[in-house]
Amino acid sequence: ATADQAANSANDYTTKTGTLTFSPGDQSQTIVISITDTDLVEWDETFLVNLPGLQTNGRNVVLGDTQAVITIHDNDQAAISINDTTINEDAGSVS
Protein backbone atom coordinates (compact mmCIF):
# COMPACT_ATOMS: atom_id res chain seq x y z
CA ALA A 1 0.00 0.00 0.00
CA THR A 2 1.16 3.52 -0.73
CA ALA A 3 1.20 6.26 1.93
CA ASP A 4 1.47 10.02 1.50
CA GLN A 5 4.44 12.06 2.65
CA ALA A 6 5.33 15.33 0.88
CA ALA A 7 3.72 13.84 -2.24
CA ASN A 8 0.02 13.08 -1.92
CA SER A 9 -2.21 10.73 -3.85
CA ALA A 10 -4.73 13.46 -4.67
CA ASN A 11 -2.23 15.44 -6.75
CA ASP A 12 1.05 13.58 -7.30
CA TYR A 13 0.50 9.84 -7.78
CA THR A 14 -2.23 7.19 -7.86
CA THR A 15 -2.82 5.25 -4.63
CA LYS A 16 -1.92 1.59 -4.89
CA THR A 17 -2.98 -1.32 -2.67
CA GLY A 18 -3.00 -5.04 -3.26
CA THR A 19 -1.29 -8.34 -2.69
CA LEU A 20 2.07 -9.51 -4.03
CA THR A 21 2.31 -13.24 -4.64
CA PHE A 22 5.71 -14.91 -4.94
CA SER A 23 5.81 -18.26 -6.69
CA PRO A 24 8.53 -20.76 -5.72
CA GLY A 25 11.87 -19.47 -6.99
CA ASP A 26 10.72 -15.85 -7.39
CA GLN A 27 13.23 -13.38 -5.96
CA SER A 28 11.45 -10.11 -6.77
CA GLN A 29 8.15 -8.55 -7.82
CA THR A 30 7.33 -5.27 -9.54
CA ILE A 31 4.80 -2.71 -8.35
CA VAL A 32 3.67 -0.13 -10.92
CA ILE A 33 2.51 3.22 -9.52
CA SER A 34 1.27 5.98 -11.83
CA ILE A 35 2.82 9.41 -11.31
CA THR A 36 0.71 12.50 -12.11
CA ASP A 37 2.50 14.86 -14.47
CA THR A 38 1.57 18.50 -13.87
CA ASP A 39 2.88 21.75 -15.27
CA LEU A 40 3.60 23.00 -11.74
CA VAL A 41 7.15 23.74 -10.65
CA GLU A 42 7.57 21.82 -7.38
CA TRP A 43 10.27 20.56 -5.04
CA ASP A 44 11.08 16.87 -5.13
CA GLU A 45 8.37 15.02 -3.20
CA THR A 46 8.27 11.61 -1.53
CA PHE A 47 5.72 8.93 -0.70
CA LEU A 48 5.96 5.45 0.81
CA VAL A 49 5.31 1.91 -0.38
CA ASN A 50 4.61 -0.38 2.58
CA LEU A 51 4.50 -4.19 2.74
CA PRO A 52 2.67 -4.51 6.06
CA GLY A 53 1.40 -8.08 6.38
CA LEU A 54 3.73 -10.88 5.37
CA GLN A 55 2.07 -14.28 5.05
CA THR A 56 4.61 -17.04 4.44
CA ASN A 57 2.34 -20.10 4.65
CA GLY A 58 4.98 -21.83 6.76
CA ARG A 59 7.82 -21.26 4.31
CA ASN A 60 11.24 -19.82 5.11
CA VAL A 61 10.78 -16.27 3.79
CA VAL A 62 12.66 -13.15 4.87
CA LEU A 63 12.04 -9.63 3.60
CA GLY A 64 15.05 -7.33 3.69
CA ASP A 65 12.84 -4.27 4.07
CA THR A 66 9.10 -3.68 4.39
CA GLN A 67 9.07 -0.01 3.38
CA ALA A 68 10.39 1.94 0.40
CA VAL A 69 10.64 5.72 0.07
CA ILE A 70 9.78 6.87 -3.46
CA THR A 71 11.03 10.28 -4.63
CA ILE A 72 9.31 12.13 -7.46
CA HIS A 73 11.78 14.45 -9.21
CA ASP A 74 10.01 17.41 -10.81
CA ASN A 75 10.75 17.91 -14.51
CA ASP A 76 9.11 21.34 -14.90
CA GLN A 77 11.24 24.45 -15.17
CA ALA A 78 10.44 27.94 -13.95
CA ALA A 79 11.03 30.72 -16.46
CA ILE A 80 10.88 34.48 -16.49
CA SER A 81 11.46 36.82 -19.39
CA ILE A 82 11.89 40.57 -19.63
CA ASN A 83 11.61 42.30 -22.97
CA ASP A 84 13.62 45.46 -23.68
CA THR A 85 11.61 48.57 -24.41
CA THR A 86 12.36 52.07 -25.59
CA ILE A 87 10.38 55.13 -24.58
CA ASN A 88 10.66 58.84 -25.12
CA GLU A 89 11.42 60.51 -21.81
CA ASP A 90 8.58 62.97 -22.38
CA ALA A 91 6.00 60.15 -22.71
CA GLY A 92 5.60 59.73 -18.96
CA SER A 93 5.55 55.98 -18.23
CA VAL A 94 5.96 52.57 -19.79
CA SER A 95 4.19 49.31 -19.02
C-alpha positions in Angstrom: 0.0 0.0 0.0 1.2 3.5 -0.7 1.2 6.3 1.9 1.5 10.0 1.5 4.4 12.1 2.7 5.3 15.3 0.9 3.7 13.8 -2.2 0.0 13.1 -1.9 -2.2 10.7 -3.9 -4.7 13.5 -4.7 -2.2 15.4 -6.8 1.0 13.6 -7.3 0.5 9.8 -7.8 -2.2 7.2 -7.9 -2.8 5.2 -4.6 -1.9 1.6 -4.9 -3.0 -1.3 -2.7 -3.0 -5.0 -3.3 -1.3 -8.3 -2.7 2.1 -9.5 -4.0 2.3 -13.2 -4.6 5.7 -14.9 -4.9 5.8 -18.3 -6.7 8.5 -20.8 -5.7 11.9 -19.5 -7.0 10.7 -15.8 -7.4 13.2 -13.4 -6.0 11.5 -10.1 -6.8 8.1 -8.6 -7.8 7.3 -5.3 -9.5 4.8 -2.7 -8.4 3.7 -0.1 -10.9 2.5 3.2 -9.5 1.3 6.0 -11.8 2.8 9.4 -11.3 0.7 12.5 -12.1 2.5 14.9 -14.5 1.6 18.5 -13.9 2.9 21.8 -15.3 3.6 23.0 -11.7 7.1 23.7 -10.6 7.6 21.8 -7.4 10.3 20.6 -5.0 11.1 16.9 -5.1 8.4 15.0 -3.2 8.3 11.6 -1.5 5.7 8.9 -0.7 6.0 5.4 0.8 5.3 1.9 -0.4 4.6 -0.4 2.6 4.5 -4.2 2.7 2.7 -4.5 6.1 1.4 -8.1 6.4 3.7 -10.9 5.4 2.1 -14.3 5.0 4.6 -17.0 4.4 2.3 -20.1 4.6 5.0 -21.8 6.8 7.8 -21.3 4.3 11.2 -19.8 5.1 10.8 -16.3 3.8 12.7 -13.2 4.9 12.0 -9.6 3.6 15.0 -7.3 3.7 12.8 -4.3 4.1 9.1 -3.7 4.4 9.1 0.0 3.4 10.4 1.9 0.4 10.6 5.7 0.1 9.8 6.9 -3.5 11.0 10.3 -4.6 9.3 12.1 -7.5 11.8 14.5 -9.2 10.0 17.4 -10.8 10.8 17.9 -14.5 9.1 21.3 -14.9 11.2 24.5 -15.2 10.4 27.9 -14.0 11.0 30.7 -16.5 10.9 34.5 -16.5 11.5 36.8 -19.4 11.9 40.6 -19.6 11.6 42.3 -23.0 13.6 45.5 -23.7 11.6 48.6 -24.4 12.4 52.1 -25.6 10.4 55.1 -24.6 10.7 58.8 -25.1 11.4 60.5 -21.8 8.6 63.0 -22.4 6.0 60.1 -22.7 5.6 59.7 -19.0 5.6 56.0 -18.2 6.0 52.6 -19.8 4.2 49.3 -19.0 
